[in-house]
Amino acid sequence: MDELFSCRNCVHNSGQSLNSGRGHGYCQFHSSVIIDPIQTTCKYLHRKDLPRFSVDEATREHAYEFTMFSGLVNLVTKEPIGIIPYSEKYYWEHGQFNSLLNSLARYHKTNRAWIFIESLAGGVDGMRSLAHASLVRRYMDRCAKWTSSYRLVLSMVQEIDIEPRFEDADLISSSYLGIEEARTQALWDVIFARISGVQEYGWHSGVESLLWITDELNGGLSKLDWLKLKLELTETKPKVTDVIIRHARDNGGFFTQNYEQEPELESEREDY
């Protein structure tokens, strides 16, 4: 259970999950390298596996437990962990360079955060898919409104039924979890991150059908049957897309800006 409240299961550490992403992580909230993600946490945890509103009580209890710490903390010993700035030079010198970690650590240097997030969309690479879903949710939560996020969520929805693929080197196996089981679990990490993102958008936008999109999935999710769920998601995707676009149009928020020429909204300009 403690693992669910570790940095591995937090959207601020976008490049790792409970079952994927070896080595160091990177917290985009604290702008720090995470040396031991499974043993690290903080009071700002935002779980990847479930929508925020559905685990609000548990996350508030977790935040209360770590209230007296301003930054990263050891999950077990409750000792504070100092900020470790990212150094590309260090990872090259130690033979540990990871292109995704490097990109995520440079996220705040991007002039427009949403452009960086859009660049991760598409494709089937499992680690990029995980990072994309996490960043969309993080951006949406930091903006705290649907108008700044609907385009990103629409993009995420278009790949909600695409199966993410993981290389063996991406996966975290153990004596009780072999490499193939780790691959299966890593797939579910991405799927839950995506579905939870749609639900969180439903919360921000006040669209009930998106808030409870899981009710539209007839058994594949509850039974963890990916082949069945994939078909259900493929059938549901056009409906969800239509709901998001219709809601945005009805509320005057559907591409009302020229994003190529006009400056970002104040809420979008910050380094989310």
C-alpha positions in Angstrom: 0.0 0.0 0.0 2.8 2.4 0.8 4.0 2.1 -2.8 0.8 3.8 -4.0 1.9 6.9 -2.1 5.4 6.9 -3.4 6.9 9.1 -6.1 6.5 6.3 -8.5 2.8 6.7 -8.4 2.7 10.5 -8.6 2.0 12.5 -11.8 4.8 15.0 -10.8 7.2 12.2 -11.5 6.0 11.7 -15.1 8.6 9.3 -16.4 8.0 6.4 -14.0 5.3 4.1 -12.7 5.0 1.4 -10.1 6.2 -1.1 -12.8 8.3 0.9 -15.3 11.1 3.4 -15.4 14.3 2.1 -13.9 16.9 4.3 -12.1 16.3 7.8 -11.0 13.1 9.8 -11.3 12.5 13.5 -11.6 10.0 15.5 -9.6 8.6 18.4 -11.7 6.9 19.9 -8.6 10.1 20.2 -6.6 12.5 20.4 -9.6 14.6 17.6 -8.1 16.1 14.3 -9.2 14.6 11.4 -7.2 17.3 8.9 -6.2 15.0 6.2 -4.8 11.4 6.9 -6.1 9.7 3.9 -4.3 11.0 5.2 -1.0 10.3 8.9 -1.6 7.1 11.0 -1.3 5.8 14.4 -0.3 2.6 16.1 0.8 1.8 17.2 -2.7 1.4 13.7 -4.0 -1.0 13.3 -7.0 -1.7 9.6 -7.6 -1.4 8.3 -11.2 -3.6 5.2 -10.7 -6.9 6.9 -9.8 -8.6 10.2 -10.4 -7.8 12.8 -7.7 -11.4 13.3 -6.5 -11.9 9.6 -5.9 -8.9 9.3 -3.5 -9.3 12.7 -1.9 -9.7 11.5 1.6 -6.6 9.2 1.4 -4.4 11.8 -0.2 -5.5 14.4 2.4 -4.5 12.0 5.1 -1.2 11.4 3.4 -0.6 15.2 3.1 -1.4 15.6 6.8 1.1 13.0 7.7 3.8 14.9 5.9 2.6 18.4 6.6 5.7 19.5 8.4 7.9 18.8 5.4 8.2 21.4 2.7 9.9 19.1 0.1 10.7 15.5 -0.6 10.7 13.0 2.3 11.7 9.4 2.9 8.4 7.4 2.9 9.6 5.0 5.6 12.0 6.9 7.9 10.2 10.3 7.4 13.6 12.0 7.0 13.7 15.1 4.7 15.5 14.7 1.4 17.4 17.6 -0.1 16.8 18.9 -3.6 19.1 17.5 -6.2 19.3 19.6 -9.4 19.4 17.6 -12.6 22.8 17.5 -14.4 23.0 16.1 -17.9 26.8 16.0 -17.6 26.6 13.7 -14.5 24.4 11.1 -16.3 26.7 11.0 -19.4 29.8 10.7 -17.2 28.2 7.8 -15.2 26.8 6.0 -18.2 23.2 6.5 -17.0 21.9 9.0 -19.5 18.1 8.6 -20.2 16.6 10.7 -23.0 13.1 10.9 -21.4 14.5 11.8 -18.0 16.6 14.5 -19.7 13.5 15.9 -21.5 11.3 15.9 -18.4 14.0 17.7 -16.4 14.1 20.4 -19.0 10.3 20.7 -19.1 10.4 24.1 -17.3 12.7 25.5 -19.9 10.0 25.1 -22.5 8.5 28.5 -23.6 5.0 27.0 -23.7 4.4 24.0 -21.6 1.5 22.7 -23.7 3.7 22.5 -26.8 6.1 20.2 -24.9 3.2 18.0 -23.8 1.8 17.8 -27.3 5.2 16.6 -28.5 4.8 13.4 -26.4 1.4 12.5 -28.0 1.1 9.7 -30.5 3.1 6.5 -30.9 3.1 3.4 -28.8 6.2 3.7 -26.7 5.1 2.9 -23.2 7.3 5.3 -21.3 6.4 8.3 -23.5 2.7 7.3 -23.2 3.0 7.3 -19.4 4.7 10.6 -19.4 2.1 12.1 -21.8 -0.9 11.1 -19.6 0.9 12.2 -16.5 1.8 15.6 -17.9 -1.7 16.2 -19.2 -3.1 15.6 -15.8 -0.5 17.6 -14.0 -1.1 20.6 -16.4 -4.8 20.3 -16.0 -4.5 20.2 -12.2 -2.2 23.2 -12.0 -4.4 25.3 -14.3 -7.4 24.1 -12.3 -9.8 24.7 -15.2 -10.9 22.9 -18.3 -10.5 25.7 -20.8 -6.7 25.5 -20.6 -6.7 21.7 -21.0 -9.4 20.5 -23.3 -7.1 20.3 -26.4 -4.5 18.2 -24.4 -7.3 15.9 -23.1 -8.7 15.5 -26.6 -5.3 14.4 -27.8 -5.0 11.9 -24.9 -8.4 10.5 -25.7 -7.4 9.7 -29.3 -4.8 7.2 -28.0 -6.8 5.9 -25.1 -7.2 2.5 -26.8 -3.7 2.2 -28.2 -1.6 -0.4 -26.5 1.6 0.9 -25.0 4.7 -1.2 -25.7 7.5 -1.6 -23.2 11.1 -2.7 -23.7 12.6 -5.1 -21.2 14.9 -2.3 -20.1 11.9 -0.2 -19.1 10.4 -2.7 -16.7 10.9 -3.3 -13.0 11.0 -7.0 -12.3 11.6 -8.8 -9.0 11.7 -12.3 -7.5 7.9 -12.4 -7.3 7.2 -10.3 -10.5 8.7 -11.7 -13.6 9.4 -9.6 -16.7 6.2 -10.5 -18.6 4.1 -9.9 -15.5 5.8 -6.5 -15.1 5.1 -5.8 -18.7 1.4 -6.5 -18.2 1.3 -4.4 -15.0 3.1 -1.5 -16.7 0.5 -1.5 -19.4 -2.2 -1.1 -16.8 -0.3 1.7 -15.2 -0.7 3.7 -18.5 -4.3 2.7 -19.0 -5.4 3.8 -15.5 -3.4 7.0 -15.9 -5.3 7.8 -19.1 -8.8 6.9 -17.9 -8.2 8.8 -14.7 -7.2 11.8 -16.7 -10.5 11.8 -18.6 -12.3 11.5 -15.2 -10.4 14.4 -13.8 -11.3 16.5 -16.9 -14.9 15.6 -16.2 -14.5 16.9 -12.7 -13.0 20.2 -13.9 -15.5 20.7 -16.7 -18.5 19.5 -14.7 -19.4 16.9 -17.4 -20.9 13.9 -15.5 -20.5 11.4 -18.3 -16.8 12.0 -18.3 -16.6 12.0 -14.6 -18.0 8.5 -14.5 -16.7 7.2 -17.9 -15.9 3.9 -16.1 -19.6 3.2 -16.1 -19.4 3.0 -20.0 -16.8 0.3 -19.9 -18.6 -3.0 -19.7 -16.4 -5.3 -17.7 -13.0 -5.0 -19.3 -11.7 -2.6 -16.7 -13.1 -4.3 -13.7 -11.8 -7.7 -14.9 -8.5 -6.3 -16.0 -9.1 -7.8 -19.4 -7.1 -5.7 -21.8 -8.4 -7.1 -25.1 -12.0 -6.6 -24.0 -11.3 -3.2 -22.6 -9.5 -2.1 -25.8 -12.6 -2.9 -27.8 -14.8 -0.9 -25.3 -12.4 2.0 -25.4 -12.4 2.0 -29.2 -16.2 2.1 -29.2 -16.3 4.8 -26.5 -13.6 7.1 -27.9 -15.7 8.9 -30.5 -18.5 9.5 -28.0 -16.0 11.0 -25.5 -14.5 13.1 -28.2 -17.9 14.5 -29.2 -18.8 15.2 -25.6 -15.6 17.2 -25.0 -16.0 19.2 -28.2 -19.7 19.9 -27.7 -19.2 21.1 -24.2 -16.3 23.3 -25.3 -18.4 24.8 -28.0 -21.5 25.3 -25.8 -19.3 27.1 -23.3 -17.5 29.3 -25.7 -14.1 27.7 -25.3 -13.5 25.7 -28.5 -10.4 27.1 -30.3 -11.3 30.7 -29.4 -7.6 31.7 -29.6 -5.1 31.5 -32.4 -2.5 29.4 -30.5 0.1 29.9 -33.2 0.1 33.7 -33.1 -1.4 34.9 -29.9 0.3 34.8 -26.5 -0.8 32.1 -24.1 -3.4 32.6 -21.5 -2.1 33.8 -18.1 -2.8 30.3 -16.7 -0.9 28.7 -19.5 2.2 30.9 -19.4 3.5 29.5 -16.1 5.8 26.5 -16.0 3.3 23.9 -15.0 
